């Protein structure tokens, strides 16, 4: 059973928070030990840029946690939860949750490349935001909608991402092979408003406390120079607050 406390909202969040807290000790046994967070080496190849803003789209499990991490990163001007990989008309949580739409729960990261580079965004992604060795799952969440994938917006991003995956694999940074895909970005569709800022607004939720707050703490611990204590929130319809 995939215990994901997102739907229906009022009842399931409350019920699953208790179940998740009670069952936390069993997850490492049931699903295998996740790769620990670690300060992975920086990419040898990065994307030079003179633009004032750029975007990166990544997926690596539930978008609550990925968004939560990047909302705490200096230089990130917006981290918006959404869907990528499928058609616009199936970019709805109920549809994506079936695992049949081609979508992955994704986060669009807008950032100032004068402060943080695309390669550094990927370094944080691999280090603390996701476990890149889990195939079509992330922790308690199972299905292709939770796959690990970088959606490259252009040839430069594709080159950097593919080279970085190869670099980390060759160096044996992780104990298991990296399964993260690099796919072309064909569209990004913002998620429903109640998914936005979820980690920041619901830190006491059982799922967030067990799965996502440790990621944010790992960001603070491993990359203190990039950590922003106050998260950069977005409005439910998109746009920073």
N, C-alpha and C positions, 0 to 999 in steps of 0.2 A: 504494500500500500504506500502510495506517495503522500506522505504527510506534509502538505504544503498549505499553510494557513492563509490563503488568499481569497478563496471563493467557497461558499458565499461569505460575505465579509463579516457581518456582525457575529454570527454564531460560530463559524468555522475558525476564525482567528482566536476566539476565546478558548474553544475546545482544543485546538491543536497546540496552543501555547502550553497548556498543561501536559498534553501528551508528549510534546517535544521535550519539555523539561524533564519529564519522568523517564523518557527513553533515551536521553542523551548519551548515557553510558553505553548503550547497546549499538550506536551507530558505527563506531570504529570497527566493531566485530562484524556487524552485518554487511558493511559496505567496503571494508578494507581501510587500512590507515591512509589518510590523506597525506599528500606531500606537505611537509612543514613549510611555513613561510621562511624565506631566506633572501638575503641581499644578492640577487643574481648580478653577474657582470653587465656593464653597460654595453649596448650594441656597438660593434666595431664600425658599422655603416649606419649613418643617420641621415635624415632628410634636411638639407639646408633650406632655410626659408627667410625671406625678408618681409613676409606678410604680417599684418597686425593681428590676424586671427586665423586659426585653422580648426578643422574638426577631425576626430578619429572616432570610428565606430567599432566597438568590441563587444563580444558576448562571452560569458564564462559562468553560467549558472544563473540563479535568480538575479534579476536586475536590481533588486533592492540593495544587495551587498555591493555590487560593482558600482552602482551610483553612489552609495554611501562612501566608498573609498575615495572616489575622484572628487566628490564635493569637498573633501578635506585637503586637496592638493593645490598648492600655490601655483598660480598661472592658469588654472582651469577657471574659465569664466562661466561655464554651464556644463552640467552633467545631467542628461535627460534620459529617463527610462523609455524604452520603446521596443519595436519589433523590426527585424531585418531578415532578409532571406526568402521571403514569400511575397505574395501579391497584396496589394493595398486592401482589397475587400475582405481578406482574412486576417487582417492585423487587429484582432480583437482578442482579449484575454481568454474568453471562453473557447474560441476557435484554436488559438495557438496552443492551449493546454492539451489538445488532443494529440499533439505531436505529428499531425498530418498536413500542416500548412507549409512546411519548409521554413517557417520563421524560427528564429532564436530570440529569446529574451535578450535584448541588447541595450547598450548605453551609448548615446552620442555625446562625445566629449568635445566641447569647444574650448580652445586654449590659445594663449598668447605665446607663439613660438620664440619670442624674445625672452621669455621667462622659463619656459619648459619646452623641450623639443618633442617631436613625434616619437623618436626613439626612446626618450625618457618615459613618455607615457606608456610605451610597450614594456619597458623595464619594470615599472610599477605594476602593470597588469600581470606579468608573469610572476612577479615576486610576491605580491600580497593580495591581489584581487581575485585570483582564480587558481585552481590546480590544473595545469595544462596537461596532466597525464591521465585525466579521467575522460573516458569516451562516452559521449551522449549522456552525461550525468554530471552532477556536482553535489557532493555530499548526499543529503537525503533526497535530492530532486533527480528524477530519472526521466529520460526522454530526449529526443533530438532537439527539443526547444531549449534545453539546458546545455547544449554543446559548446565547446570552446572554439571560437572562431574570431578571426580578425577580418573585418570587412574593409578592404583597401579601396579608397576613393579614387586613386589614380595610380599610374605606373610607378611613381616615386615611392608611395606608401607600400605598394606590393613588393618592390625591390627591398626596402628596408625590413619589412616584416618577414619575408621569406629568408633573407640572409640571417636575421636574428634567430629564427627558429633553428636553422642549420647550425649556427654558432653555438647555441645553448645545447643542442643535441650532441654535437661533436665534443664539447667540453665535458659532457656527462654531468651537467649541473643537477639534473633530477635523476632519481634512482630508477625511473621508468621512462620509456620513450615519450616525447611530446606528441600529443595527438591534435594539437591546435591546428585548425585549417586556416588558410589565407584565401578568402573568396572575394570576388569583386563586389563592391557596394552597388546594389541596384535600387536601393530605396531604404529610407528609414521612416518609420511611422510612430509618432509618440504614443506611449501607453496611456491608459485611462488615468484621469487625474488622481484617483485614490492611491495609485501606485507611486506617485511622485513623492520624493523626500521621505519615503517610508521608514528607512533606518533612522533618520534624524528625528522624526516625529514620534516614533514608537520604540524607543530604546529598551523598554521593559517587555516588549513582545518576546515570547519564548524563542521563536525562530530567530529573531534578530539578535538576541542576547547570546545564543549559542553559536550561530553561524557567522554573523556579520560584524558585531562589535570587536571580536578578536582581529578581524582583518584591518579595521581602522586603527586598533592599537598597534598592530604590526607595522603599519605605515608610520605611525608616530615614532616607534622604537627603531626601525631600520632606516628611515629616511627623515630624520628630524628637521633637516634644512628645507624639505619640501612640504612638511606637514603644516596645515592651517587648522588651528583649534576650532574655529567657528565655521561650520559647513556653509557652502554657497548654495542656498536653496533655490528652487525654481517654483514658479506658480504652477497650478494644476494644469493650465493650458499651455505651459512652456514660457520661457523667459525668466530671467533671474530676479530674485527678490532682494 
